[in-house]
């Protein structure tokens, strides 16, 4: 699988795109960022998700609870705590 670094207006982090199992996946790592950069980048990329086959995967240094409240009407999410204490959250349009 080849991950392509893409440019998204207003995003300040490296965003990668790839396709896997019929899904269009956007991905970035926000573990080294300070608020509000992780939330801002997440919202910018969420705007790119147009269908249920578009997915956003983000690695955070903590679970982004305030973000969930902002997006819960349009997006579902699933969080998994990683062995190193970070969280991988997968977002998908409802």
N, C-alpha and C positions, 0 to 999 in steps of 0.2 A: 504494500500500500504506500502510495506516494502522498505526502502531506505538502500542500502548496501554500506558501506564505502569501497572503492576500492583503490588499490595502482597502480599508473601509473608512470612509470619511468620518471624522470625529473620534475614531478609535486611537488610543495611545499605546496599546500593547500589540505584540506580534500575534496576529490572528491567522490560524491555519485552516485550510479547507481540504476535505477529502471525501471520497465516496466509498461506502462499505455496505454490503448486503442491501442495496437499494436505498440506503439512507444518504442524505447530503449532510455532512457533519462539519460544523465550525468548532474550533477548539482554541482555548488559550489558557495560560497559567497566570493567575493573579496572586500567587503566594508571596511575591516580593513587593507588592504594592501597598500603599497607604490609602485609607479612605479619603475621598470618595471614588478613587480611580477604579477599583474593581466593579462597583455598582454602575458607574458611568459606562464602562466598556461593555458590561453585560447588557445593559439596556440598548446600547448602540447595535450590538450584534443581534439581540432578540428582534429588532426591527427588520432584520434580514430574513427571518424565518417566516415563510409564507404558507407552508403546508405541513401536514403531519409527518412527512418524510424528511423534513429539515430539523436537525438536532443541534443543540449547542452544548458542548462539554466544557466546564470550567473547573479548574482546580483553585480552591481558596485556602487561606490559612485558618479560616474558621467558617462555620456554617453561616450563610448570609441571611439570617432571619428577617431583617428589615426589608430586604429585596423581595422576599416571598410575598409579603403583604402588598407590594406595589404591582406585582405581575399576576397574581393568582386567578384573576378573571379570564386572562387570555392564554396563560401558559401553565402546563403541568411541570413538575420537577421531581427529581428523585436524588436524594443525597446519600453518599456513602462515605463513612469515615475511613481514611486510608491508614495504613500501619504507622506512618510517620506523624499522624495527628492532623494532617490536612484533610480537606473534604473535596471529593469529586462530585459535582452536581451536574445532572443532565437535564436540560430544559427541552420542552417540545410544545408546539402550539396545540391548543385544545381543538 
